């Protein structure tokens, strides 16, 4: 390093040390949605899977704190699904929580992945991890993605690499709606 640059580096260091990381920017975009609910549109579903056809799709950024954000995803009257994002110093983890109407956990629950790189403030990806392989063996090549365009859209998608299996839903962030009832197992 050039010795003349050292004083400039010393002056800039506080700003550089606190500069927002892509994951921090992504997290802040999620936090800005806390308490709000949004209606969605199914963009792509796996061939032959019509389980979401004709249903009202709604996400509710329900619970937020510094390390965890819970986003119930209602499909019509089915309130079994919740996306749980958590973060530490190195990464963000996405888990899928599934519950029965009585609140008990479904057998296929807790799957997801952890960000392998910084991503961007707009998009984070979550490749399938070992915990997922134990719960849903065929999901070993799944990659989930969440995209956030503030005031415009939130897109959740999953692609099973090496196959044509893709699921993608977009939520309209320009028009918050009334939140749905609490997800199963979290009534309060």
Rosetta blueprint (number, residue, H / E / L):
1 X L
2 X L
3 X H
4 X H
5 X H
6 X H
7 X H
8 X H
9 X H
10 X H
11 X H
12 X H
13 X H
14 X H
15 X H
16 X H
17 X H
18 X L
19 X L
20 X L
21 X L
22 X H
23 X H
24 X H
25 X H
26 X H
27 X H
28 X H
29 X H
30 X H
31 X H
32 X L
33 X L
34 X L
35 X L
36 X L
37 X E
38 X E
39 X E
40 X E
41 X E
42 X E
43 X E
44 X E
45 X L
46 X L
47 X L
48 X L
49 X L
50 X L
51 X L
52 X L
53 X L
54 X L
55 X L
56 X L
57 X E
58 X E
59 X E
60 X E
61 X E
62 X E
63 X E
64 X E
65 X L
66 X L
67 X L
68 X E
69 X E
70 X E
71 X E
72 X E
73 X E
74 X E
75 X E
76 X L
77 X L
78 X E
79 X E
80 X E
81 X E
82 X E
83 X E
84 X E
85 X E
86 X E
87 X E
88 X L
89 X L
90 X L
91 X L
92 X E
93 X E
94 X E
95 X E
96 X E
97 X E
98 X E
99 X E
100 X L
101 X L
102 X L
103 X L
104 X L
105 X E
106 X L
107 X L
108 X L
109 X L
110 X L
111 X E
112 X E
113 X E
114 X E
115 X L
116 X L
117 X L
118 X L
119 X L
120 X L
121 X L
122 X L
123 X E
124 X E
125 X E
126 X E
127 X E
128 X E
129 X L
130 X H
131 X H
132 X H
133 X H
134 X H
135 X H
136 X L
137 X H
138 X H
139 X H
140 X L
141 X L
142 X E
143 X E
144 X E
145 X E
146 X E
147 X E
148 X E
149 X E
150 X L
151 X L
152 X L
153 X E
154 X E
155 X E
156 X E
157 X E
158 X E
159 X E
160 X E
161 X L
162 X L
163 X L
164 X L
165 X L
166 X E
167 X E
168 X E
169 X E
170 X E
171 X E
172 X E
173 X L
174 X L
175 X L
176 X L
177 X E
178 X L
179 X L
180 X L
181 X L
182 X L
183 X L
184 X L
185 X L
186 X L
187 X L
188 X L
